[in-house]
Amino acid sequence: MIKAVVDRFENGYAVLSFKDGQTLNWPIEKLSSEIHEGDVVWLCLSKDQKRTTDQQQLAKVILNELLGED
């Protein structure tokens, strides 16, 4: 998990600030209404194995169709 601080709201985005000075613009509609400027938030990325596998299979099907393979 990665810690960030909601620095400000700007043009429909929450500007999240990280300790290394980087920022990330996060759509306000994707935040809880309870989050305000100055709040500490945690970001967590996780892998969706099923969707990853589904996308890989679809890509193979499309590639095989383009190459005329069965």
CORJOJO-V67505 format. One record per residue. RES is the residue in one letter. SS is DSSP state (~ for helix, > for strand, _ for the rest). BURIAL is 1 if it has 24 or more other ideal C-beta (glycine too) atoms within 12 Angstrom, else 0. D_FIRST is the distance of its C-alpha to the first C-alpha in Angstrom with 2 decimals. Layout:
res->RES ss->SS burial->BURIAL d_first->D_FIRST
res->RES ss->SS burial->BURIAL d_first->D_FIRST
This chain:
res->M ss->_ burial->0 d_first->0.00
res->I ss->> burial->0 d_first->3.77
res->K ss->> burial->0 d_first->6.68
res->A ss->> burial->1 d_first->9.86
res->V ss->> burial->1 d_first->13.33
res->V ss->> burial->1 d_first->15.69
res->D ss->> burial->1 d_first->18.45
res->R ss->> burial->0 d_first->21.04
res->F ss->> burial->0 d_first->22.24
res->E ss->> burial->0 d_first->24.36
res->N ss->_ burial->0 d_first->26.25
res->G ss->_ burial->0 d_first->24.35
res->Y ss->> burial->0 d_first->20.88
res->A ss->> burial->1 d_first->18.38
res->V ss->> burial->1 d_first->17.76
res->L ss->> burial->1 d_first->14.23
res->S ss->> burial->1 d_first->14.42
res->F ss->_ burial->0 d_first->12.14
res->K ss->_ burial->0 d_first->13.40
res->D ss->_ burial->0 d_first->14.96
res->G ss->_ burial->0 d_first->17.03
res->Q ss->_ burial->0 d_first->15.80
res->T ss->> burial->0 d_first->15.79
res->L ss->> burial->0 d_first->14.95
res->N ss->> burial->0 d_first->17.46
res->W ss->> burial->1 d_first->16.17
res->P ss->> burial->0 d_first->19.09
res->I ss->~ burial->0 d_first->20.03
res->E ss->~ burial->0 d_first->21.15
res->K ss->~ burial->0 d_first->17.65
res->L ss->_ burial->0 d_first->16.67
res->S ss->_ burial->0 d_first->17.90
res->S ss->_ burial->0 d_first->21.16
res->E ss->_ burial->0 d_first->19.97
res->I ss->_ burial->0 d_first->17.72
res->H ss->_ burial->0 d_first->19.77
res->E ss->_ burial->0 d_first->19.99
res->G ss->_ burial->0 d_first->18.50
res->D ss->_ burial->0 d_first->15.88
res->V ss->> burial->0 d_first->12.41
res->V ss->> burial->1 d_first->9.84
res->W ss->> burial->0 d_first->6.15
res->L ss->> burial->0 d_first->5.49
res->C ss->_ burial->0 d_first->4.70
res->L ss->_ burial->0 d_first->7.36
res->S ss->_ burial->0 d_first->9.74
res->K ss->_ burial->0 d_first->13.24
res->D ss->_ burial->0 d_first->16.25
res->Q ss->~ burial->0 d_first->18.76
res->K ss->~ burial->0 d_first->21.72
res->R ss->~ burial->0 d_first->21.50
res->T ss->~ burial->0 d_first->20.95
res->T ss->~ burial->0 d_first->24.04
res->D ss->~ burial->0 d_first->25.96
res->Q ss->~ burial->0 d_first->25.43
res->Q ss->~ burial->0 d_first->26.54
res->Q ss->~ burial->0 d_first->29.58
res->L ss->~ burial->0 d_first->30.49
res->A ss->~ burial->0 d_first->30.31
res->K ss->~ burial->0 d_first->32.67
res->V ss->~ burial->0 d_first->35.05
res->I ss->~ burial->0 d_first->35.25
res->L ss->~ burial->0 d_first->35.78
res->N ss->~ burial->0 d_first->38.47
res->E ss->~ burial->0 d_first->40.16
res->L ss->~ burial->0 d_first->40.22
res->L ss->~ burial->0 d_first->41.65
res->G ss->_ burial->0 d_first->44.09
res->E ss->_ burial->0 d_first->42.95
res->D ss->_ burial->0 d_first->42.92
